[in-house]
Amino acid sequence: MSALYRNDKPGQHAPSWYAASVPERPLRPKLTADARADVVILGAGFTGLWAAKILAEAGLRVVVLEAHRVGFGASGRNGGQVIPGYNWDMSALHARLGDKAAHDLWDLSQSGLAQLKEVCARHPDTAFRTGWAQAEPHVSDFAAYPAEAAFLATTFDHHVEILGTKAFRDLVKTEDYVGGWYDRSGGHLHPLAYTHALATEAEAAGAVIHERSEVLEIRPGAPVQLRCLRGTVTADHAILAGNGYLPGLMPPVNRRVMPMNSFIAVTEPLPDLWLDVLAEDIAISDERFVVNYFRFTADRRFLFGGLESYGLGFPRQIEQPLKAKIARMFPQLAAARIDHAWGGTLAITPTRLPHVARVGQNVISAAGFSGLGVSLSGVAGRVMAEAVLGQAKGLTTLDALPVPSFPGGTAFRAPILALAMSWFALRDRLGV
């Protein structure tokens, strides 16, 4: 059974606080007959909806096929953290790819933040708020922060505030971290509301979205065809935006991208306690290999993610391990009730950099955002749309990111990754 059905009920959102806090949307019609389009898009998350919005606004006939609901996957259930940049330091990307490529990548990242904020300004229910801090648990690693901050400032005119131990613990009230940096260009939002906003704008521009319409087969050719149970969409171009929920339909993607699961818990509202945890209403993510990430929602619930699994199924216990982590890091929240706990499937690559590339004559794919997808997935959607429109610079820039195949191929990537991740998780626990 694929990730599309292993852990969730067909056509229903995860039992998240996000789904509970927004109005239920009417189910869009299934694809029940053959259709013709200029572009067919697999997946109605951030990536696919950004592509659909831009292409429809350009006047193209766009059909989006979603196996469940708009925002069903990682887009509608993630931590909501809007993080600048990539999973590599910009100095490392600069050293690997050169000055021009690094500047092009940085410009794409910044444009992604800008386009996200523009949509959120038009849709206040997305609850975007400014501010994100990167937390560092290791003294040895924190020693490199000033040099990286100086590199960002001198090379990209981007400024972050370095916070030593006392300043960081004044901001984030736990003893887990020895310091970090504060980047005011980042932030956090309600990801399911943001997904709904993108769908609204894409449909207003003329895109057609079919829910409960799983793609069962990709038939390459000119035109390309995407077959569902009750109909086939024939199009001049196809965009694949299934990410961790993309079944084994496209081997060039599956070799470089694999699914993994992440889990989140949300407490009861804590209006009188939240300032005992964070001095400002910002998002935090740390630099452990198994990342902890947390923030407060608009109604002052504490949202915490910091548990991962690498098998197809979710573990039986989600709430208790997350509650224990929260209590250990923030004893002031030990008595807080957990109101919602859920999991979701994202996708990672061997280098934790996104895989965005042509994977067929007229097929483009984007996947593997490795936890940084809220902003970067929108960038990927836009550059794929631009490539369809004949402007390939952005696609060429992202395609240059080093994303090799997983060792062992698709058959052995999961057990090899599970061994590696277990080792790094042990290092995290030991503080190595």
N, C-alpha and C positions, 0 to 999 in steps of 0.2 A: 504494500500500500504506500502511495506517495505522501509527501508532506502535505499535500492539498487536503487529505482526508484523515490522516493518522490521528490528529489531535483535536480536530474541530468538527463541528456539526455543519453539514452542507448548507451554504447560503446564510450562515450566521456569523456575526462577529465574535471574536474572543470575549470571554466574560470579564472585560477590562473596565476600569473606571472610565476610560474614554468612551466606550460604547454606552455606559450607563449615564453619562453626563451630557449627551447630545440627543436631540430628537431622532426617533427612528425614521429612516428615509424609505419611501416606497420602493419596492423592488422593481428594477428596470427589466424590460422584457428580455427573455432568452432569444438567442439566434435560432430561428425556426425555419429558415429558408436560405437558399444560396443568395449571396450578395456580392456586389462589385464595388470596389473602393480604389482610390488612389494609393492609400496607405492603410494597412491593417496593423493593429498594435495588440500584442499579447500582454495583458496585465494592466489593471487600473489602480496602480499605486502612484507614488510621486513621479517616478520616471515616465511611465506610460502616459500619465495625464498631462505632464508638462509637454511631452512630444505631441499629444493630441491637441492641446490648446494652441500651440504655435502653428502646427500644420493647418488646423481648421481656420485660424485667424488669417492664414495666407491663402485661403480659398480652396484648399484641397478637400476631397471627400475622404473622411477618416472614420474608420470603424474600430472600436476598442472591444476586445473580447476578454472578459473577466470570469474566472472559474467560479467565484463566489459572489462577493459584494465589493463595491468600490472601497478601497482601503482595508480589505480583509487581511492582507499579509502584513509584513513588517511596517509598511507605511502607516497603518492605522493603529498599531499597538506598540510602537517603540518608546524610548525614553523621552522623546521630544526635545532632545538637545541639539541646538544649532551651533555647530562647531566649525570654525574657519580652518582652511587648509586640508591636509591629507594625513594619513597615518604614518608618514615619514616626516622627519624634520625637513624644512625647506632647504637647509644647508646640505642635507644628504641628497635631496633631489637635484640641487644645483650641481653638486660634485659629480653625480651620476650622469646627468643629462645635458649639462651645460647651461650657460647664462640665459640664452634666448628661450629654450624650452622651459626652464624654471620660471621665467617671467610670464610666459604664456600660461603655464599651469596656475600660477598665483593669480593672474588676472581672471582666469576662469572661476577659481574659487571665490574670489571677491564678487564677481558678477552673479554667482549663485546666491550669495548672501543678499545682494541687492534685489534680485528678482523675487526671492522669498519674502523679503520685508515689504515689497510693493503689494504683493497679493494679500499679505496679512493686514496691511493698512486698509485695504478695501473690505476686509472681512474680520471685524473685531472679535468674533467668536473664536478665532484661532488663538487668541490670548497670547500673542507674542510679547515677550519681555526681554529686555536687553541685559546681557552680562553672562559670561561663562568663565570659569576658572579651571585650570588644569592642576591637579593635586599630585604631589610627588611623595611617595612613602620612603624613598631611599636617599640617604645623604650623598652617596657616591654619584647617583644620577642627577641629583639636584645641582651638583657642582657645575654641570654643563649648561644650566639654564641661562645664566647671564650672557654667555657667548652666543647662544641661539637667539636670544632676544636682541642682542646687538646686530646680529646678521639680518634679522627681520627688519630692523629699523634702517640700517644702512643700505640694504639691497632692495627692499620693497616699500620703504617708508611706512612700515606697519609697526605700531608701538604696543607693547604689552608691559604690564607692571609686574616686576619681580617682587614676590613677597617671601621674606624669610620666615623662620619658624613661628615667631611670636605674631607677626602680622597675619600670617596665613591662619593660625589658630584663632585669632580674633575674628577672622572672616568665616572660617569653617570650624565649628567648635567641637573638634575631636583631636585626640592626640595621635591619630594614625599617620599624620603627614608632617614632613619636615619643612615643607615650603611648597611653592608653586608659582604660577603666574595668572594674572587676571587680564582677560581680553574682552574689552567692552564691545567689540564688533560681533561677538557671538551672542547667544541667548537661548531661549527655550519657548516652546509653544505647545498647543493641543494638537497632536499630529492627525487625529481622525478628523477634527474640524478643518484642518488645513487641507486634507485630502478631499473632503467634501467641497471646499472652496474651489480647488482646482477643477474638480468635475463639473461644478456649476459653470465656471468660465469656459471650459472646453465645450460643453453642450451649448452654451449661449452662442459660441462661435460656429456651431454646426456639426460638431463631432457626435457620432452615435455610439453609445455605450450599451453593450449587452452584458448583463450579469447572468450568473448560473450558466455560463457558456464556456466550458473547458475546452481548450485546444487539444485535440487528440493526435494530430499529425501535421507536420509542416511538409508541404510538397514543393520542393525547390523548382525554380524555373522562372521564365519571364513571360507571363506574370507568375508570381508566387501564390500558393494557396495555403490557407490555414483551415483545417477541417475540424469542426465540432460534431457533436452527436447528431444534430438535426439540420445542419447546414454548413456550407463552406464559403469562406470569404476569399475572393480572388482579387488580387491587388498588384499594382506595379512595384510596391515596396512593402516590406514587413519590418517592424521594430519589435524586438523581444525584450520585455521588461518584467519577466516573472521572478527574477532574483532567486531567493532561496526556495521559492515555490515552483520554479520552472522544472517540470518533469524532464526525463531524459530524451528530449526531443532534438537537441542540437549538440552533438559530441564536441565540437570545438569549444563550446561554452562549458560543458560538464567537466572537461579535462582541467580547466583552470579555476572553476568556481564550485564550491561545495556548500551545502546547507549546514547550519548549526543552530542550536536553540538557545535562547536567552529568556530570562524570567524577571518579572517585575512585581513588586508588592506596593500597595498604596494604603496608607493608614486612614483612620477617621480624621475629620477636620481638627486641626490643632491651632486655632486662632490665637491662643494665649501662650503657646509654647514654641512657635516656629522660630522666633528671634533667639531662642536659646540654642538653636542649631546653626542657623545662618544669619550673619549680620546684614546681608542684603538678599534680595529676591533674585538669585542667579542660579544657574545650573553648574554642577560640578561633575567632572569625571577624572579618574585618577590614572596613573601610569603603570598600574599592575598589568601583568599579561592577561589575567582574567579581570576585566575592568569592573570597578565599582562606579556607578553613576547615580546621581540623586539630585533632587530639587523639590520645591514645593509647588503644588498646583495653585490655580487662582483662588480656590476656596481653602487654601492652607492645609491641604493634605500632604504628607511626606511621601514622595514617590522615590522608590529605591530599586535599582537593578544591580545585580552582582552575582548571578548564578548562571552557569552555562552547562549545556550537555551536548554530546556529539552523536548520540544515536538518533534514530528517527523518532522514537516516542518520547513524550515528556515523562519526567519522573513522577512517582505517585505523590510525593510531597514537594510542594512549591512554597507554600506560605511559611511553614515552620523554619526551614533553613534561612529564608530571607529575614524573617522576624529575628532570628538569632543573630544574624549579621548586623542588623540595625541596632539591636540592643548592645552588642559588643562595641561597635563604633560610636554609638550615641546613647550612653546609659540614660540620658535624660528622656529618651523615647521608649524605654523598656516597657512601660505600662501602656503604650499606645496600641489601640486595637487595629488589626489589619482588616480593612473592609473589602479589598479586592486583591487577588493574586492571579497572574496569568503568564502564559508563555507565548512565544512566537518564534518563527524560523527566519533567520537572516541568512546572508551568504558571505563567505569569506574567500579570499584568494591566498596563495602561499606567501605573498609579500604584503598582504592587507591593503593593497592598492586596487582600485576598481578596474575591472576588465571591460573596456568599452571599445568595440571594434566591429568591422565588417566580418561576418561569419558566413557569407554567401554572396552571390552575385548582386542581389538586391535585398539582402537581409543584414540588419545591424542589431547588435545586442549590447546591453549594459547590465552588469551585475557585479556582485562581490564588493559592496561598499564597506563591509567589515566594520560596521558600527558607526560610520560617519555619513550615513546616507541621507539625513534630513535635508541638507543643503546640496551635497554632491550629486545625489540622484536627480535633482532638478536640473543641475548643470548637464548631466548626461542626457536627460530627455531633450533638453534644448539643442545640444550639439548634434544629436541624431536627427532631430527635425531639420536643423540647418543643413545637414549633409544630404538629406532627401531633397532639399530645395536647391542643392548645388553649391553650398558653402561648406567646404569640408575642413576648414582650418581647425575648428574646435575638436572634431573627431580625430584628426591627425595628432593633435596635441595629447589627447587622452590615450590614444592608442600607443603612444611612445612610452607610457608607464611600464616598468618591468613587471610583467605578470606571467611567470612560467607555468607550465603544467604541474599539477601535484605529483609528487613521486608515487609510483605504484599505479598511476592511472585511476580511472573511475572505480575499479574493483577494490583497490587497496587504500585509496586516499583516506577513507573514514577511519579505519583502525590505526593507520600510521599517525593521522592527526590526533586521534584520541590519546595515543601514547605520548605524543609531544606535548599536548595541552595539559595532560595530567602531570607531567614533569614540571612544566612552568607553573601550574597551580600550586604544586608542592613548594616550589621556590618562593612563590608569593607568601605562602603560609609561614615559611621559615624566615622570611625577610631577607633572602639572599639576593 
